[in-house]
Amino acid sequence: MKSHSGKIYALIAAIVIWFALCLQFNLSLMLKNGNVIFTLALFLSYFTVLTNILCGICLTSIVLFHGKSLGKFFSKSSTITAITIYILVVGLIYNVALRGLVQLKGWHIVADELLHVINPLLFLGLWVFFVEKSALKYQQTFNWLIYPLCYVVMTIIRGSVINEYPYPFINVVELGYPKALLNTFIIMIVFWLLSMLFVFIAKRLNHKN
């Protein structure tokens, strides 16, 4: 990402995302009576939080480390595309399957909307307007599945130890392994299909240009 306007956009988006994460952590901390270790462990168990952190790291690296290896990695079209897909799936799953399961009030609503709606749209805007997409390939879509697969594996391992799961669709205690794994497989298909769609759009845009 070489354009000055792109870096300004990345800076603004980074500020919004880090604010949302800090807000959500502080709200969670209050609910857990100030227990930092327990709150942090619970906080980092959510794909939503981890992916928003990944978005924040990406945007911050673009702004502050654009000439270094970290900035170059997070400026790559394949890296930004993968992260865009991750955060969009966060928004899609929440708004389709999870919205309304918990009644929120006050600042909890603000944090919730930022993490699940505003931040995904901000990152999508980065991809649409500021990312060079000509180098994207269909073969890359399989590599982009590594992050969500690692999350699922770690969540199942963690859940088998403490009998708690961050999301109802992967709750082995309530659903059993067959149903939970089937839900996971469906979500992986969503990740892959969305990845294929992004590469398809990129190739069509490149063809028109």
C-alpha positions, 0 to 999 in steps of 0.5 A: 500500500503506497498511496498516502490516502491509503495510509491515512485510511489505515490510521483512522481504521486502526484507531477505531479498531483499537478503541473498540478492543479496549472498550470491550476489554474494559467492559468485560473486566468490569463484569468479572470484578476486575480479574485481569487474568481471567478476563484476558483468558476469556477475551482472547478465546473469541474469534471476534476478538482475535480477528479484530486484534489481527486487523489492528496489527495489520493496520498499525504495521502498514502505518508505522512499519511500512518500510520494514519486513512486518509492514511489507508482510501486512501490506501484501494483497494476499495478507490483507485479502485473507484478513478481510475475509476473516473479519467479514466472516466475523460480521456475517456469522454474528449478524446471521446467527448470533445477534440478539442471543444476549441483550446488551445495553449502553456501551456494550452496544457500542462495542458490539457494533464496532467489533461486528459491523463497523470494523468489518466494513472499515477493513472491507473499505481498505481492500476495495479502495486501496489494495492492489489485487492483480496478484491474487490467485485461487490457489492462495485460498487454501492457505487462508484457511490455516488461521480459522482451522488453527482457531478451531483446533485450539478451541476444541482442545481448550474446551475439552479441558475446561468444558466451556466454548466461546460460541454455541455452534461449536459447543461440544458439551451441548451439541456433541462432537459430530454436530459441532464438527459439522458446524465447523466444516460448514463455516470452513466452506463459508471461508473458502467460498468467500475467499474464492469470491474475492479472488474472482472479483479481483480478477474481473477488476483486473481484466476490466483495467 
